[in-house]
Amino acid sequence: MGCYRCLVITKTGKINAAGTESQPIIFTSYKLLDGNEDTIASPGDFGGVILLGDAPTNVPFTTSIEGIAPSVEHYFGGTNPSHNAGIMKYVRIEFAGYDFTGANSGNEVNGLTLGGVGSGTTLDHIQVSYSLDDSFEFFGGTVNPTNLVSFAPEDDNFDFDNGYTGTITCALSLADYNSYHATSGVNFDSNGIELDNISTGTATHLITHPKINNITIVGARNGATGQGLVYENGIHIRRHGKLTLNNALVTGYPTGIRVEGSGSELSSASNLSSILVHGFGTSVTGVGTAGIPTANLMTGSTAALWGMNQPFYNEGSWNVSPRNCGGFQGSWTKYNFAIVE
């Protein structure tokens, strides 16, 4: 049994998906290919894109990537930090995702899944929209993506596990109230960022510790109406995971930044004065967050704009300027799927 309509690039392969700003490469639902504007796509129509490599991870080299059938071809991880899985540039991935064994099983395919992908890989200007699980998930590896947009996933926008240590530069996480919303038991479970060292919650020889420069995480405008209550944390660091943040903004989640569990921390290497955080109930909590200046923290039922024009997607004409570092509303992106291209 394998992932339905997945594109899998194995450890020995490379992808060459080099679009342009005016002509991006689009992986999307087959339902949108009939030219009929009345056709509606759904998350999971397309399985997702999976890149595998032999860059370092904190799991055995004989580990198969989650969401697809265990196989030697699906192994990820190794000892080559400069592994090259090819190029993805000016790419959109829409209505992807696949659950191997059932709803919220923990064995899913994301919009873009990266397992042990190395720093020789080019990932630049990629938008993932309406994924059935996470938009982007990094299982170890050292790849350094730039200009990423996560729009309206069912679960997390960016997820990090298994010893990922790369750097992400310029990213946007944007919520849509009308998207599907993941739950864990009876609680909503969608985060802007979810970060674990490893699922067992233990320390390992290689710790999950991404560095993120210039990220904007936008949830719901109003928490009192219930719109904001279908999300969880803007950033959730747990299970011995670590995160370095520089120039980060979070707004519109019940908790802005939550660090929990032994060994987990917002790294002291972060530029704490460059982090702005709002939470409907709690702005920040946990190891490493105490150093964020009080002036940079806000709570309340109305989300903070933090100097942006109007960043909330469902509240009319939205615009994250002046934080639009990656052409987030350029011609290569798409947010209105009522329009057939």
C-alpha positions as CSV (number, residue, x, y, z in Angstrom):
1,M,0.0,0.0,0.0
2,G,1.4,3.4,-1.0
3,C,0.5,7.0,-1.0
4,Y,-2.2,7.8,-3.6
5,R,-1.0,10.3,-6.2
6,C,2.3,11.1,-4.3
7,L,5.4,12.2,-6.0
8,V,8.4,10.6,-4.2
9,I,12.0,11.6,-5.0
10,T,14.2,8.9,-3.4
11,K,17.6,9.4,-1.8
12,T,19.4,8.8,-5.2
13,G,17.1,11.0,-7.2
14,K,16.7,14.7,-8.0
15,I,13.7,16.9,-8.8
16,N,13.9,19.7,-11.4
17,A,10.9,21.9,-10.8
18,A,12.2,25.4,-11.8
19,G,9.3,27.7,-12.4
20,T,9.4,31.4,-12.7
21,E,7.5,34.2,-11.0
22,S,5.1,34.6,-14.0
23,Q,4.9,30.8,-14.7
24,P,5.1,28.8,-11.5
25,I,5.0,25.1,-11.5
26,I,1.7,23.9,-9.9
27,F,0.9,20.5,-8.2
28,T,-2.8,20.6,-7.7
29,S,-6.1,18.7,-7.5
30,Y,-7.1,16.8,-10.6
31,K,-10.6,18.2,-10.0
32,L,-9.3,21.7,-11.0
33,L,-8.1,20.5,-14.4
34,D,-11.5,20.4,-16.0
35,G,-11.8,24.2,-16.6
36,N,-15.1,24.3,-14.8
37,E,-15.3,27.1,-12.2
38,D,-18.1,25.1,-10.4
39,T,-15.7,22.2,-9.6
40,I,-14.5,22.2,-6.0
41,A,-11.2,20.8,-4.9
42,S,-10.6,19.3,-1.4
43,P,-7.5,18.7,0.7
44,G,-6.1,15.2,-0.1
45,D,-7.0,15.3,-3.8
46,F,-3.3,15.1,-4.5
47,G,-1.0,13.0,-2.3
48,G,1.8,15.4,-1.9
49,V,5.5,15.9,-2.8
50,I,8.1,13.9,-0.8
51,L,11.9,14.6,-1.1
52,L,14.2,12.1,0.5
53,G,18.0,12.4,1.1
54,D,21.0,11.2,3.0
55,A,21.7,14.3,5.1
56,P,22.0,13.7,8.9
57,T,19.0,12.8,11.1
58,N,18.6,11.4,14.6
59,V,16.9,8.2,13.5
60,P,18.4,5.1,11.9
61,F,19.3,5.2,8.2
62,T,16.8,2.3,7.8
63,T,13.9,4.5,8.7
64,S,11.1,4.9,6.1
65,I,9.5,8.3,5.7
66,E,6.0,8.4,7.3
67,G,2.8,8.3,5.3
68,I,3.9,5.7,2.7
69,A,4.6,2.0,2.8
70,P,7.9,1.0,4.5
71,S,10.5,0.2,1.9
72,V,14.2,0.5,1.2
73,E,13.3,3.1,-1.5
74,H,11.6,5.2,1.2
75,Y,14.5,5.3,3.6
76,F,15.8,8.7,4.6
77,G,18.9,10.1,6.4
78,G,22.6,9.5,6.2
79,T,26.0,11.3,6.7
80,N,26.0,13.7,3.8
81,P,24.9,17.2,5.0
82,S,25.4,18.7,1.5
83,H,23.1,16.2,-0.2
84,N,21.3,17.6,-3.2
85,A,17.7,16.6,-4.0
86,G,17.5,19.0,-6.9
87,I,15.6,22.3,-7.2
88,M,12.1,23.5,-6.5
89,K,11.6,27.2,-7.3
90,Y,8.4,29.1,-7.8
91,V,6.3,26.1,-7.1
92,R,2.7,25.8,-5.7
93,I,1.4,22.6,-4.0
94,E,-2.3,22.7,-3.5
95,F,-4.9,20.3,-2.0
96,A,-2.3,17.7,-1.1
97,G,-2.0,15.3,1.8
98,Y,-2.6,11.7,2.6
99,D,-3.3,9.7,5.8
100,F,-1.9,6.2,5.7
101,T,-4.0,4.5,8.4
102,G,-6.8,6.9,9.3
103,A,-7.7,10.4,10.5
104,N,-5.0,12.1,12.5
105,S,-3.0,8.8,12.8
106,G,0.4,10.4,13.0
107,N,1.3,8.6,9.8
108,E,0.5,11.2,7.2
109,V,1.9,12.8,4.1
110,N,2.1,16.6,4.0
111,G,2.0,19.1,1.2
112,L,5.8,19.0,1.0
113,T,7.6,16.4,3.1
114,L,11.4,16.6,3.4
115,G,13.2,13.6,4.9
116,G,17.0,14.0,5.4
117,V,17.2,16.6,2.6
118,G,20.6,18.3,2.4
119,S,21.9,21.8,2.0
120,G,22.8,21.2,-1.7
121,T,19.0,21.3,-2.5
122,T,17.4,24.5,-3.7
123,L,13.9,25.3,-2.2
124,D,12.8,28.8,-3.0
125,H,9.4,30.5,-3.4
126,I,7.2,27.6,-2.5
127,Q,3.5,27.9,-1.5
128,V,1.6,25.0,0.0
129,S,-2.2,25.6,0.3
130,Y,-5.0,23.5,1.8
131,S,-3.0,20.5,2.8
132,L,-4.8,17.6,4.5
133,D,-2.0,17.5,7.1
134,D,0.9,19.9,7.5
135,S,2.0,22.3,4.8
136,F,5.8,21.7,5.3
137,E,7.4,19.0,7.5
138,F,11.1,18.6,7.9
139,F,12.3,15.2,9.1
140,G,16.0,15.8,9.9
141,G,18.3,17.2,7.2
142,T,20.1,20.4,6.6
143,V,18.3,22.1,3.7
144,N,18.0,25.9,3.8
145,P,14.7,27.0,2.2
146,T,13.8,30.6,1.3
147,N,10.5,32.4,0.7
148,L,8.0,29.8,1.9
149,V,4.2,30.4,2.1
150,S,1.9,28.1,4.1
151,F,-1.7,28.8,3.6
152,A,-4.7,27.1,5.3
153,P,-3.4,23.6,6.3
154,E,-5.6,21.3,8.2
155,D,-2.8,20.8,10.8
156,D,0.5,22.7,11.2
157,N,2.0,25.2,8.9
158,F,5.6,24.2,9.6
159,D,6.6,21.0,11.4
160,F,10.2,20.0,12.5
161,D,11.3,16.6,13.7
162,N,14.2,14.1,13.7
163,G,17.1,16.4,14.0
164,Y,16.5,19.1,11.4
165,T,19.2,21.8,11.7
166,G,18.8,23.9,8.6
167,T,17.9,27.6,8.2
168,I,14.7,29.0,6.8
169,T,14.8,32.6,5.6
170,C,11.6,34.5,4.9
171,A,8.4,32.6,5.6
172,L,4.7,33.3,6.0
173,S,2.1,31.2,7.8
174,L,-1.5,32.3,7.0
175,A,-4.7,30.9,8.4
176,D,-8.1,30.6,6.7
177,Y,-11.0,30.2,9.1
178,N,-12.8,28.0,6.5
179,S,-10.0,25.4,6.2
180,Y,-10.2,22.0,7.9
181,H,-8.9,22.0,11.5
182,A,-7.1,19.1,13.0
183,T,-7.9,17.9,16.5
184,S,-6.2,15.8,19.1
185,G,-8.9,14.2,21.1
186,V,-11.4,17.0,21.7
187,N,-8.8,19.8,21.4
188,F,-7.9,21.7,18.3
189,D,-4.3,20.9,17.3
190,S,-3.2,23.4,14.6
191,N,0.0,25.3,15.1
192,G,1.9,27.9,13.1
193,I,5.1,25.9,14.0
194,E,5.2,22.5,15.8
195,L,8.7,21.4,16.7
196,D,9.8,18.1,18.3
197,N,13.3,16.6,18.7
198,I,11.9,13.1,18.3
199,S,8.5,11.5,19.0
200,T,9.8,9.7,22.1
201,G,10.6,13.1,23.7
202,T,14.2,12.2,24.5
203,A,17.6,13.8,23.9
204,T,19.6,12.4,21.0
205,H,23.0,12.8,19.5
206,L,21.5,15.3,17.0
207,I,18.9,17.7,18.3
208,T,16.1,19.2,16.2
209,H,17.2,22.8,16.1
210,P,16.1,24.9,13.1
211,K,17.0,28.6,12.7
212,I,14.3,30.8,11.2
213,N,15.1,34.3,10.0
214,N,12.1,36.5,9.2
215,I,8.8,34.6,9.8
216,T,5.3,36.0,10.0
217,I,2.6,33.7,11.6
218,V,-0.9,35.0,11.2
219,G,-3.9,33.3,12.8
220,A,-7.4,34.7,13.4
221,R,-8.4,38.4,14.0
222,N,-10.7,37.7,16.9
223,G,-10.5,35.0,19.5
224,A,-13.8,35.8,21.3
225,T,-16.0,34.8,18.3
226,G,-14.6,31.3,18.2
227,Q,-12.6,31.8,15.0
228,G,-9.4,31.9,17.0
229,L,-10.3,28.9,19.1
230,V,-9.9,26.4,16.3
231,Y,-6.1,26.9,16.5
232,E,-3.6,26.0,19.2
233,N,-0.2,27.7,19.4
234,G,1.6,30.1,17.1
235,I,4.8,28.3,17.9
236,H,4.9,25.0,19.9
237,I,8.4,23.8,21.0
238,R,8.4,20.5,22.8
239,R,10.1,17.0,23.3
240,H,13.7,18.3,23.7
241,G,13.4,20.5,20.6
242,K,15.1,23.8,20.2
243,L,14.5,26.8,18.0
244,T,16.4,29.9,17.1
245,L,14.3,32.9,16.0
246,N,15.3,36.1,14.4
247,N,12.8,38.7,13.3
248,A,9.7,36.8,14.1
249,L,6.1,37.9,14.5
250,V,3.1,35.8,15.8
251,T,-0.5,37.0,16.1
252,G,-4.0,35.5,16.3
253,Y,-3.4,32.2,18.2
254,P,-4.7,31.2,21.7
255,T,-1.0,31.0,22.8
256,G,1.7,32.8,20.9
257,I,4.8,30.8,21.8
258,R,4.7,27.7,24.1
259,V,7.8,25.9,25.1
260,E,7.1,22.7,27.1
261,G,8.9,19.7,28.4
262,S,12.4,18.9,29.7
263,G,15.2,20.1,27.4
264,S,12.9,22.2,25.1
265,E,13.8,25.8,24.6
266,L,13.7,28.9,22.6
267,S,17.4,29.2,22.0
268,S,19.5,32.0,23.6
269,A,21.0,32.5,20.1
270,S,17.6,34.1,19.2
271,N,17.4,37.8,18.7
272,L,14.8,38.2,21.4
273,S,14.3,41.9,20.8
274,S,13.2,41.1,17.3
275,I,10.4,38.8,18.3
276,L,6.8,40.2,18.5
277,V,4.2,37.9,20.0
278,H,0.4,38.1,20.6
279,G,-1.8,35.4,22.1
280,F,-5.5,35.5,22.8
281,G,-4.9,34.1,26.3
282,T,-1.1,33.7,26.7
283,S,1.6,35.5,24.8
284,V,4.6,33.3,25.8
285,T,5.4,30.6,28.2
286,G,8.4,28.3,28.8
287,V,12.2,28.2,28.7
288,G,13.8,30.9,26.7
289,T,10.8,33.2,26.3
290,A,11.4,35.3,29.5
291,G,13.9,37.4,27.7
292,I,11.5,38.7,25.1
293,P,10.9,42.4,26.0
294,T,7.6,43.1,27.7
295,A,6.8,45.7,25.1
296,N,7.0,43.0,22.4
297,L,4.2,40.9,24.1
298,M,0.5,41.3,23.9
299,T,-2.6,39.4,24.9
300,G,-6.4,40.0,24.3
301,S,-9.3,38.8,22.3
302,T,-8.4,41.1,19.4
303,A,-5.2,40.1,17.6
304,A,-2.3,42.5,17.3
305,L,-1.6,44.1,13.9
306,W,2.1,44.7,14.8
307,G,2.4,47.4,12.2
308,M,1.0,45.4,9.4
309,N,-1.7,46.8,7.1
310,Q,-4.3,44.1,7.6
311,P,-2.8,40.6,7.8
312,F,-5.9,38.5,8.4
313,Y,-7.0,36.6,5.3
314,N,-10.8,36.4,6.2
315,E,-11.2,40.0,7.1
316,G,-11.3,41.7,3.7
317,S,-8.4,42.9,1.7
318,W,-5.4,41.4,3.5
319,N,-1.8,42.6,3.3
320,V,1.1,41.7,5.6
321,S,3.2,44.6,4.5
322,P,5.8,45.7,5.6
323,R,6.6,42.1,6.3
324,N,6.2,40.9,2.7
325,C,9.7,39.6,2.3
326,G,9.1,36.9,-0.2
327,G,6.6,38.3,-2.7
328,F,3.8,36.7,-0.7
329,Q,1.1,38.3,-2.9
330,G,3.1,38.2,-6.1
331,S,1.9,36.7,-9.4
332,W,3.3,33.3,-8.5
333,T,1.0,32.8,-5.5
334,K,-2.7,32.0,-5.3
335,Y,-5.2,32.4,-2.5
336,N,-8.6,32.6,-4.2
337,F,-9.4,29.1,-5.5
338,A,-12.7,30.2,-7.0
339,I,-10.7,31.4,-9.9
340,V,-9.7,28.8,-12.5
341,E,-6.4,29.5,-14.2
